[in-house]
Amino acid sequence: MNIELRSDTFTKPTAEMKQAMFDAEVGDDVFGEDPSVNRLEEKLASIFGMQAGLFCPSGTMTNQIAVKLHTGPQKEVICHKNSHIFLYEAGGIMSNALASVKLLEGELGKVTAEDVKEAVNPYDVHAAESALVSLENTMNKGGGSIYTLDEVRPIKKVCEEEGLKLHLDGARIFNALVESKESARDWGVMFDTISVCLSKGLGCPVGSVLLGDEETIKRAKRIRKSMGGGMRQAGYLAAAGIYALDHHVERLAEDHRRAKVLGSLLQQHPNISEILPVHTNIVIAKLEGLSPKQMLSDLALKGIKAVQFGKDQVRFVTHLDFSDVHLAEFERKFLPSKTLS
């Protein structure tokens, strides 16, 4: 049995999800006439109490559309130095929006209102104009760490005072909401735009939705088109998202439970010096006396797949296709030798 723990993007549609896709009613989404796409966009907008949504092929596209909407040449994005929009989107902030970036520090990938306040540029012809703050929830490089509403509200206040837009990279927002038990609608009022990914914890094959007000999403459609994101009978993909929202949200708690067990098992490895706090479905192990390359090679011999996540870190991600059977098999394969070196 192979054990896939590289990412929750490796999930495959369940039989029920595939049937929902097969049965989907479709049209031409570029003309706004795909009923399944329209239903998905309306459903997610309603969940977060926002006016409209835009279905896109990826979370990178929804994030980059948001950055382009809110910034532009000689303007600046404020975000954590480990943000996905900065590290993992191919320089899109520069190439798509022609914007600058100010990178902040912060424990487990999170920033505070004080950090943001201090980062805002006062008017100065020598400096870029601060225009957008972007947060990530859950925070991938922070080991799936979670922002709470109590942490976001003061950041929102700073943005209002300074005339900044606030975007949420919600790649795993439902993981955060299931764990914190906070309301999606309460989150919706905090942000000008939210990117919701469907192809990670929710188990869809493709897709993300950008949420915002009607005028923002109207503008976003033009940007999506220019990026090549205008799809036609996309309802087959949207149907997977509708199914996931109805059936795959509450079960995320199972991924979180298994991740905590996985973290406890990993702590028994003699070359793992630390496990970052396990908040949701991401487990990051810090190594000592063993390189990530060697660790991954040794794991691969046991049929276990993970990824390097920094010069001395390895990441494991639990997901829809990682069951208690896989967890037991991981323990059986991982523990007997006590060392993989």
Summary of the structure (lengths in Angstrom):
residues: 341
radius of gyration: 20.4
end to end distance: 21.5
largest distance: 63.4
contacts: 1209
relative contact order: 0.18
helix: 44%
strand: 18%
